[in-house]
């Protein structure tokens, strides 16, 4: 009996040791841990990333953690913890709270924030282009081109912020006129596909922000890292201007999370 117990303990110890070795080996296979991909850490990417930014903190309560794979080699880049319904409801709450603050800014002031976002992306264009190429599989020039498209639309939206105009219409009432004024929609949900992990969001975000809307971004799960990196840059710009970062929120997840975003927007 003693021999059987000792043999069982030995097998258990060996099994646990093997699991530990496998975990260490898997950790070392993540590209984030390679010196070749130091630009990932410059963008705020770590081995395990929360896929939710509610405007107050990066935190995800979802039970699903996925490996983000490089499609050309099938090698894991890093991990992302996806969102739960609770995360979505919290993100929506903070987004609604930030609407009045953002809408009450004059349009040219909102345009200035968008300009700063464009400049922040311009400084990281090379690194973001590399990330898109690594995560989505595009050639580097195409990855950088996506970021350039956001920069260009940010420049356009900045100019647009000083061009909002409404009609002045004669009224049938004496000494009265009718004024046409554009009002923001509120919260804009942006759901993006894997093949354009940054540009599609940028096209929508720059214009929506200039018009006074807040955003909730739900990217494709396979390109969550690009969304996290871009959102971190936007977060920094909003904080530098003493504005609530919940103006631009992020929630990574599958089709269930996409449905939540679709229904609210």
C-alpha positions in Angstrom: 0.0 0.0 0.0 2.8 2.4 0.9 4.5 1.7 -2.5 1.2 2.5 -4.3 0.8 5.8 -2.4 4.4 6.8 -3.1 4.0 5.9 -6.7 0.8 7.9 -7.0 2.5 10.9 -5.3 5.4 10.6 -7.7 3.1 10.5 -10.8 1.2 13.5 -9.5 4.3 15.4 -8.9 5.6 14.6 -12.4 2.3 15.5 -13.9 2.3 18.9 -12.2 5.9 19.4 -13.2 5.1 18.7 -16.8 2.1 21.1 -16.7 4.3 23.8 -15.3 7.0 23.2 -18.0 4.2 23.3 -20.7 3.0 26.6 -19.3 6.5 28.1 -19.2 7.1 26.8 -22.8 3.7 28.3 -24.0 4.5 31.6 -22.3 7.8 31.8 -24.1 6.1 31.2 -27.5 4.1 34.4 -27.3 5.6 36.9 -29.7 5.1 39.7 -27.1 8.0 38.1 -25.2 10.4 38.3 -28.1 12.9 41.1 -28.5 11.9 41.2 -32.2 8.5 42.6 -31.2 9.3 45.2 -28.6 7.1 47.7 -30.5 4.1 45.8 -29.0 5.0 46.9 -25.5 5.6 50.5 -26.8 1.9 50.4 -27.8 0.8 49.2 -24.3 0.3 45.6 -25.3 1.2 42.9 -22.7 1.0 39.2 -22.6 -2.5 39.2 -21.1 -4.7 42.2 -22.1 -8.1 43.2 -20.8 -10.5 43.6 -23.7 -12.7 46.2 -22.0 -12.1 49.9 -21.5 -15.1 51.5 -19.9 -13.5 54.9 -19.6 -12.5 54.5 -16.0 -10.3 51.4 -16.1 -9.1 48.5 -18.2 -11.0 45.5 -16.8 -12.8 42.5 -18.1 -14.9 40.0 -16.2 -15.5 37.7 -19.1 -14.6 34.0 -18.6 -13.2 33.6 -22.1 -9.5 34.3 -22.8 -8.3 33.9 -26.4 -4.9 33.7 -28.0 -4.5 36.3 -30.7 -2.6 34.5 -33.5 -0.3 35.8 -36.3 -2.2 34.4 -39.4 1.0 33.9 -41.4 2.6 31.6 -38.8 -0.2 30.7 -36.5 2.0 31.8 -33.6 0.3 33.4 -30.6 1.0 37.1 -30.2 -0.7 37.7 -26.9 -3.9 36.9 -25.0 -7.1 39.0 -24.6 -9.7 38.5 -22.0 -13.1 39.1 -23.6 -16.1 41.0 -22.3 -19.1 39.8 -20.4 -22.6 41.3 -20.4 -21.8 43.0 -17.1 -18.8 44.7 -18.7 -21.0 45.9 -21.5 -23.6 47.4 -19.2 -20.9 49.1 -17.1 -19.3 50.5 -20.3 -22.7 51.8 -21.5 -23.4 53.5 -18.2 -20.1 55.4 -18.2 -20.6 56.3 -21.9 -24.0 57.8 -21.2 -22.5 59.9 -18.4 -20.0 61.4 -20.6 -22.4 62.5 -23.4 -23.4 65.8 -21.9 -19.8 66.9 -21.2 -18.8 66.1 -24.8 -21.9 67.5 -26.5 -21.6 70.8 -24.5 -18.1 71.5 -25.9 -18.2 73.8 -28.9 -17.7 72.0 -32.2 -14.3 73.6 -32.9 -13.1 72.5 -29.5 -14.2 68.9 -30.3 -12.4 69.3 -33.6 -9.2 70.2 -31.7 -9.4 67.0 -29.7 -9.8 65.0 -32.9 -6.8 66.8 -34.4 -4.7 65.7 -31.3 -5.9 62.1 -31.7 -4.7 62.2 -35.3 -1.3 63.6 -34.2 -1.0 60.9 -31.6 -1.7 58.2 -34.2 0.8 59.9 -36.6 3.6 59.5 -34.0 2.9 55.8 -33.7 2.1 55.1 -37.4 5.0 52.8 -37.9 4.4 50.7 -34.8 0.6 50.5 -35.4 1.3 49.5 -39.0 3.6 46.7 -37.8 0.9 45.5 -35.4 -1.8 45.4 -38.1 0.6 43.5 -40.3 1.4 41.0 -37.6 -2.1 40.6 -36.3 -4.2 40.7 -39.5 -1.7 39.6 -42.1 -1.5 42.6 -44.4 1.8 43.8 -45.8 3.4 46.5 -43.8 2.6 49.3 -46.3 -1.1 48.4 -46.1 -1.0 48.4 -42.3 0.6 51.8 -42.2 -1.9 52.9 -44.8 -4.8 52.1 -42.5 -3.4 54.4 -39.8 -2.7 57.1 -42.4 -6.4 56.9 -43.4 -7.4 57.7 -39.8 -4.9 60.6 -39.7 -6.4 62.0 -42.9 -10.0 61.7 -41.8 -9.0 63.3 -38.5 -7.6 66.3 -40.4 -10.8 66.5 -42.5 -13.0 66.3 -39.3 -11.0 69.0 -37.7 -11.8 71.4 -40.6 -15.4 70.2 -40.6 -15.8 71.2 -37.0 -15.7 74.9 -38.1 -18.1 74.4 -41.0 -21.4 73.2 -39.4 -24.1 75.4 -40.6 -27.9 75.5 -40.6 -30.4 77.3 -42.6 -32.1 80.6 -41.6 -35.7 80.3 -42.7 -38.3 83.1 -42.8 -41.2 82.7 -40.3 -44.8 83.6 -40.8 -44.7 85.2 -37.3 -43.8 88.8 -37.1 -40.2 89.6 -36.0 -39.3 85.9 -35.9 -37.0 83.6 -37.9 -36.5 79.8 -37.9 -33.0 78.5 -37.2 -31.8 75.0 -38.2 -29.4 73.4 -35.8 -27.7 70.1 -36.0 -27.8 67.9 -32.9 -25.6 64.9 -31.9 -27.1 61.4 -32.0 -25.7 60.3 -28.6 -23.8 57.0 -28.5 -22.5 55.6 -31.7 -21.6 51.9 -31.8 -18.9 50.9 -34.2 -18.5 47.2 -35.1 -15.4 46.5 -37.3 -14.3 43.5 -39.2 -10.9 41.8 -39.1 -9.8 42.9 -42.6 -9.8 46.6 -41.7 -9.0 46.5 -38.0 -8.3 50.3 -37.7 -9.4 52.3 -40.7 -13.1 51.6 -40.5 -13.2 52.7 -36.8 -11.2 55.8 -37.7 -13.6 56.8 -40.5 -16.5 56.6 -38.1 -14.9 57.9 -34.9 -13.4 61.1 -36.3 -16.7 62.3 -37.8 -18.8 61.1 -34.9 -16.6 62.8 -32.3 -16.6 66.1 -34.2 -20.4 65.9 -34.4 -20.6 65.5 -30.5 -21.2 61.8 -30.2 -19.6 59.3 -27.9 -18.4 55.9 -29.2 -18.4 52.2 -28.2 -16.1 50.1 -30.3 -16.5 46.4 -30.8 -13.7 45.0 -33.0 -13.3 41.6 -34.5 -11.9 39.3 -31.7 -9.0 38.2 -34.0 -7.8 41.8 -34.2 -8.4 42.9 -30.6 -4.8 44.0 -30.1 -5.0 46.8 -32.7 -8.2 48.1 -31.1 -6.6 48.1 -27.7 -3.5 49.9 -28.9 -5.5 52.6 -30.8 -7.9 53.1 -27.8 -4.9 53.5 -25.4 -3.7 56.4 -27.6 -7.1 58.0 -27.7 -7.5 57.5 -23.9 -4.2 59.4 -23.4 -5.4 62.4 -25.5 -8.7 62.7 -23.6 -7.0 62.5 -20.2 -4.5 65.2 -21.3 -7.4 67.5 -22.0 -9.2 66.7 -18.7 -12.1 65.0 -20.6 -13.7 61.7 -19.6 -12.0 58.8 -21.5 -15.4 57.1 -21.6 -16.1 59.3 -24.6 -14.3 56.5 -26.6 -14.9 53.1 -25.0 -13.8 49.7 -26.1 -15.4 46.3 -25.7 -13.9 43.1 -27.2 -16.0 40.1 -27.6 -17.9 37.8 -29.9 -21.2 38.0 -31.6 -23.1 38.3 -28.3 -21.3 41.5 -27.4 -21.8 42.7 -31.0 -25.5 42.3 -30.6 -25.5 44.4 -27.4 -23.7 47.2 -29.3 -26.0 46.9 -32.3 -29.2 47.1 -30.1 -28.1 50.3 -28.3 -26.9 52.1 -31.4 
